[in-house]
Amino acid sequence: MPRVLIITNHRKDRSPGQRFRFEQYLSYLESKGFTIDFSYFLSPEDDKILYAPGNYLSKLGIILKNFRMRAGNCMQANNYDIIFIFREATLLGTAFFEKWMSRSKAKLIFDFDDAIWVDNVSNSNKSLAFLKNAAKTADIIKVCDMVFAGNEFLAEYARKYCNDVRIIPTTIDTDEYKKVPVTKDNSIVIGWTGSITTIQHFEFAIPFLTKVKEKYGDKISIKVVGDGSYVNEALGIQGLPWRKETELADLSAMDIGIMPLPNDEWAKGKCGLKGLQYMSLGIPTIMSPVGVNADIIQDGQNGFLAEGVDEWLDKLSRLIEDASLREKMGHSARQTVIDFYSVESTKDKYLSAFNHLLEPAPKS
């Protein structure tokens, strides 16, 4: 029975990247005979320290815990057939542990869903940016046997350093992701979901949302899910924290979902998760045409693509004023996810990649 070690930062059900990249496939792999061990190091208490400013001594303690755990993983690496690394083994700018693991008998898979070779440090840790090294991504990929890239932009980067790069899209479990009944007022809700670290992307929506609010007043309301501290009094927004137990209800309250992005290197690496979440629930969706978004959305059919304030205002207005368009577009959006971005549509591709690594090397 093949054994797999998952190397990641966060516990299960904590990180959207983990949830929608690989956690959804673990039970399927187990049903196919794989034994899976899960190695994470950030506890809920660590999260509070790591993502707040200051607390440098406590953050050093977290790093030391990370190092101890990864050293233990390396010493046990020969007990595994496959080691699956999501993004990185350690928070600091070194590929030391990945290189150590590569010297074991285990085959290494590297999975990533962002342009993590581009410097991008959270505001709470700006002063520690010198400890990071985004360029280590290349060093990690070089020692891996296979790479799972979330889109073509990421795959193009990975192919410079690895011969076996497979595009595995970020996917939704459409058996779980179904709209649930919610109680709401008569306003049409324009919604955004994300996290404290991506709330900066919501800020790109402020200019066109201001125009929409001026045009429609109380006919519309704006909902932000993922950052409970976010407030915009002018637009009547009080952010909601992300909670697993209320996630589907929070999203189901949205009538229109938005995913605004800047057109930069970091955004080009995004895998469309926010949009796919809306779409899987049959929520008509508008995205910036950046990166994979332009592949997911066929403009005017299963959603809208929009650039600039005027185009965002026009396309939001069309959805606000036409309930039948919202319903038609939402139905098409969900079907797109089922066909191309669901766990069900991707699971055999996922399994095939794991099985490929277990095949005996060809004789020379």
C-alpha positions in Angstrom: 0.0 0.0 0.0 1.7 3.2 -1.1 2.3 5.8 1.5 2.0 9.6 1.0 3.3 12.4 3.2 1.6 15.8 2.8 3.8 18.7 3.7 1.9 21.9 4.3 1.7 24.9 6.7 -1.9 24.8 7.9 -4.2 22.3 9.5 -7.1 20.8 7.5 -10.0 23.1 6.7 -8.0 26.2 7.5 -6.5 27.4 4.2 -8.6 27.9 1.1 -5.6 27.0 -1.1 -5.2 23.7 0.7 -8.9 22.9 0.7 -9.5 23.5 -2.9 -6.1 22.2 -4.2 -5.6 18.9 -2.5 -7.7 18.3 0.7 -10.7 17.4 -1.4 -8.9 14.5 -3.0 -7.5 12.8 0.1 -10.5 10.6 0.7 -10.5 9.6 -2.9 -6.8 8.7 -2.9 -7.4 6.7 0.3 -10.2 4.8 -1.4 -7.7 3.8 -4.1 -5.3 2.3 -1.7 -3.1 5.2 -0.6 -2.2 5.7 3.0 -1.8 9.5 3.8 -0.1 11.2 6.6 -0.6 15.0 7.1 2.2 17.1 8.5 1.3 20.8 9.4 2.7 23.0 12.1 0.6 26.2 12.5 -1.9 25.9 15.3 -4.8 28.3 15.8 -2.6 30.1 18.4 0.3 30.3 16.0 -2.0 31.9 13.4 -2.9 34.7 15.8 0.8 35.5 16.4 2.0 35.0 12.8 -0.6 37.3 11.1 -0.4 40.1 13.7 2.3 42.8 13.8 5.2 42.5 16.2 5.5 39.4 18.5 9.0 38.8 17.0 10.1 36.4 19.8 7.0 34.4 19.5 7.4 34.3 15.7 10.9 33.0 16.2 9.5 30.2 18.3 7.1 29.3 15.5 10.0 29.1 13.0 12.0 26.9 15.3 9.0 24.6 15.7 8.7 24.5 11.9 12.4 23.5 11.6 12.1 20.7 14.2 9.0 19.3 12.5 10.5 19.4 9.0 13.8 17.8 10.2 11.7 15.0 11.6 9.9 14.7 8.3 13.2 14.4 6.5 14.5 11.7 8.8 11.3 9.7 8.1 11.2 10.4 4.3 12.4 6.9 3.3 9.2 5.5 4.9 7.1 7.1 2.1 6.6 6.5 -1.6 5.5 10.1 -2.4 6.0 13.4 -0.6 3.5 16.1 -1.6 4.7 19.6 -0.8 2.2 22.4 -1.0 3.9 25.7 -1.7 6.9 25.3 0.7 8.2 23.2 3.6 9.3 26.1 5.7 8.3 29.8 6.1 11.8 31.1 5.6 13.7 31.6 2.4 15.4 28.3 2.1 14.8 25.1 0.1 17.0 23.1 2.5 14.3 20.7 3.7 13.0 20.0 0.2 16.5 19.2 -1.0 17.0 16.9 2.0 13.7 15.1 1.2 14.8 14.7 -2.5 17.7 12.5 -1.4 15.2 9.9 0.0 13.6 7.1 -2.0 10.3 9.1 -2.0 9.1 10.8 -5.2 8.4 14.5 -4.7 5.3 16.4 -6.0 5.2 20.2 -5.7 1.8 21.9 -5.8 1.3 25.7 -6.1 -1.6 28.0 -6.9 0.0 31.5 -6.8 3.0 33.2 -8.4 5.0 32.6 -5.3 8.3 33.4 -7.0 7.1 37.1 -6.9 7.7 38.9 -3.6 4.5 39.3 -1.7 4.6 39.8 2.1 1.6 40.4 4.3 1.4 43.9 5.9 1.9 42.5 9.4 5.3 41.0 8.4 6.7 43.7 6.2 9.6 44.2 8.6 10.6 40.5 8.2 10.6 40.5 4.4 14.3 40.1 4.4 13.9 36.6 5.8 11.8 35.5 2.8 13.2 34.5 -0.6 10.6 34.1 -3.3 13.3 32.8 -5.6 13.5 29.6 -3.6 10.5 28.4 -5.6 12.8 27.6 -8.5 15.1 25.7 -6.2 12.2 23.6 -4.8 10.9 22.8 -8.2 14.3 21.7 -9.4 14.4 18.8 -6.9 10.9 17.6 -7.4 9.8 14.8 -9.7 6.5 16.3 -10.7 4.7 19.7 -10.4 1.0 20.4 -10.1 0.4 24.0 -11.4 -2.9 25.6 -11.0 -2.9 27.3 -14.4 -0.9 27.7 -17.6 0.9 30.9 -16.3 2.3 28.9 -13.3 3.0 25.9 -15.5 5.1 28.0 -17.9 7.3 29.1 -15.0 7.6 25.6 -13.6 8.6 24.0 -17.0 11.9 26.0 -16.8 12.9 23.7 -13.9 11.0 20.4 -14.1 10.2 18.1 -17.0 6.9 16.8 -15.6 4.5 19.7 -15.1 0.8 19.0 -15.0 -1.9 21.6 -14.9 -4.3 20.7 -12.1 -7.0 23.4 -11.8 -8.3 24.6 -8.5 -11.5 22.7 -8.1 -14.8 22.7 -6.3 -16.6 19.7 -4.7 -19.9 20.4 -6.4 -21.6 17.7 -4.4 -20.9 19.8 -1.3 -21.1 23.3 -2.9 -24.8 23.8 -3.4 -26.8 26.9 -2.7 -28.7 26.8 0.6 -31.8 28.7 1.6 -31.1 32.0 3.4 -33.2 34.8 4.8 -32.3 38.2 3.3 -33.9 41.6 2.6 -35.1 42.6 -0.9 -31.8 44.3 -1.9 -29.7 42.7 -4.6 -26.5 41.6 -2.9 -23.1 42.1 -4.7 -20.6 39.9 -2.9 -16.9 39.3 -2.6 -15.2 36.5 -0.7 -11.5 36.2 0.2 -9.3 36.6 3.3 -7.4 39.2 5.3 -4.4 38.7 3.0 -6.4 39.3 -0.2 -8.7 42.1 0.9 -6.4 44.4 -1.0 -7.9 43.0 -4.2 -11.4 44.0 -3.0 -10.2 47.6 -2.8 -10.0 47.6 -6.7 -13.8 47.4 -6.6 -14.3 50.5 -4.6 -14.5 53.0 -7.6 -17.1 51.0 -9.5 -19.0 49.9 -6.4 -19.3 53.6 -5.5 -20.8 54.3 -8.9 -23.2 51.4 -8.5 -24.3 52.6 -5.0 -24.9 56.1 -6.4 -27.0 54.7 -9.2 -29.1 52.2 -7.3 -29.0 53.3 -3.6 -30.8 50.8 -1.3 -31.8 48.6 -4.1 -28.3 47.0 -3.8 -26.1 46.0 -0.8 -22.5 44.9 -0.7 -21.2 42.0 1.2 -17.6 41.1 2.1 -16.8 37.6 3.5 -13.4 36.6 4.8 -12.2 39.7 6.7 -14.3 40.5 9.8 -12.3 43.6 10.5 -13.0 45.3 7.1 -15.3 48.3 7.2 -16.4 50.8 4.5 -19.0 53.1 6.0 -19.7 54.9 2.7 -20.7 51.6 1.1 -22.4 50.2 4.2 -19.9 47.3 4.4 -19.1 45.5 7.6 -17.0 42.5 6.7 -17.8 39.0 7.9 -15.1 36.6 9.1 -14.7 33.3 7.1 -16.3 30.4 9.0 -16.5 26.9 7.6 -19.9 26.3 9.2 -21.5 29.4 7.6 -19.5 29.5 4.4 -22.3 28.2 2.1 -24.9 30.4 3.7 -22.7 33.5 3.5 -22.1 32.9 -0.2 -25.7 31.8 -0.9 -26.9 35.3 0.2 -25.1 36.8 -2.8 -27.0 37.6 -6.0 -23.9 38.6 -7.9 -20.3 37.6 -7.2 -17.3 39.8 -8.1 -13.6 39.0 -8.5 -11.6 42.2 -9.3 -7.9 41.9 -9.8 -5.0 44.1 -10.8 -3.2 43.1 -14.0 0.1 42.2 -12.4 2.4 39.2 -12.1 1.0 38.1 -8.8 -2.6 38.3 -10.0 -1.8 36.4 -13.2 -0.9 33.4 -11.0 -4.3 33.4 -9.4 -6.4 30.3 -10.1 -9.9 31.8 -10.1 -11.0 30.3 -6.8 -13.3 33.2 -5.7 -15.1 33.1 -9.1 -15.4 29.3 -9.1 -17.0 29.4 -5.6 -19.7 31.8 -6.8 -20.2 30.0 -10.1 -20.5 26.6 -8.4 -23.5 28.0 -6.4 -25.1 29.3 -9.5 -24.3 32.9 -8.7 -23.7 35.1 -11.8 -20.1 36.2 -11.7 -18.0 39.1 -13.0 -14.2 38.8 -13.1 -11.3 40.9 -14.2 -9.9 39.3 -17.4 -6.6 38.5 -15.7 -4.8 35.2 -15.9 -7.0 32.1 -15.8 -10.2 34.1 -15.3 -10.4 34.7 -19.1 -10.3 30.9 -19.6 -13.0 30.2 -17.0 -15.5 32.9 -18.2 -16.9 33.1 -21.7 -18.0 36.7 -21.6 -21.8 37.1 -21.7 -22.5 33.4 -21.5 -21.4 31.9 -18.2 -20.5 35.2 -16.6 -18.9 38.6 -17.5 -15.4 39.9 -17.8 -14.9 43.6 -17.0 -12.1 46.1 -17.2 -12.4 49.7 -16.0 -15.0 51.5 -14.0 -17.4 52.0 -16.9 -17.5 48.4 -18.0 -17.9 47.1 -14.5 -20.8 49.6 -13.9 -22.4 48.5 -17.2 -22.2 44.8 -16.6 -23.3 45.0 -12.9 -26.2 47.2 -14.0 -27.3 44.6 -16.5 -27.4 41.9 -13.8 -29.0 44.1 -11.2 -31.8 45.0 -13.6 -32.5 41.6 -15.1 -33.4 38.7 -12.8 -33.8 36.3 -15.7 -30.2 37.1 -16.9 -28.9 36.4 -13.4 -30.7 33.1 -13.3 -29.6 32.0 -16.9 -26.0 33.1 -16.3 -25.8 31.4 -12.9 -27.1 28.1 -14.3 -24.5 28.2 -17.1 -21.8 29.1 -14.5 -22.5 26.1 -12.3 -22.4 23.8 -15.4 -19.0 25.1 -16.3 -17.7 24.3 -12.9 -19.2 20.8 -13.0 -17.7 20.1 -16.4 -14.3 21.5 -16.0 -13.5 22.7 -12.5 -15.0 20.1 -10.2 -13.5 17.4 -8.1 -15.5 14.8 -10.1 -14.2 16.0 -13.4 -10.5 16.1 -12.2 -10.1 13.3 -9.7 -9.0 10.7 -12.2 -6.4 13.1 -13.6 -5.2 13.6 -10.0 -5.0 9.8 -9.3 -3.2 9.1 -12.6 -0.4 11.5 -11.7 0.1 9.8 -8.3 0.1 6.4 -10.0 2.6 7.5 -12.6 5.1 8.3 -9.9 4.8 4.7 -8.6 5.6 3.1 -11.9 9.1 1.4 -12.1 11.7 3.5 -13.9 12.3 2.3 -17.4 15.4 0.2 -17.9 18.2 1.9 -19.7 
